[in-house]
Amino acid sequence: MVKSASSGGPDAILDQGVRNRADALIRARQRIHAGRMLSDYPGGLPDLRPDEAREAVATAEAVVRCILDWLDKHPHAGGPD
C-alpha cells in the first residue's frame, strides 16, 4: 500500500520522506509484533524503544495529512460525489 501511495510522480499521495517514515514504521512494527517477539526472544523481551512509539504516532499523522491533502487536490478521486 505504501509503494502504491508513493507512485504516480507529482500526483503521488506520499512523498519520498513520508514513504521512508512509513517503511521504517512497518519494520518497527514487525520487530515488536508479539508473536514474532515470543519466537525471536523466548528468554525475555528486549528494550522496546518507547521513542519508536512516539515516532509511529507522528508518522501516522503525517500519512493521514498526506492523504487528506491529496484528496483536497483530487476531489473526484474518492468516487462519485
Secondary structure by P-SEA (a helix, b strand, c coil): cccccccccccccccaaaaaaaaaaaaaaaaacaaaaaaacccccccccaaaaaaaaaaaaaaaaaaaaaaaacccccccc
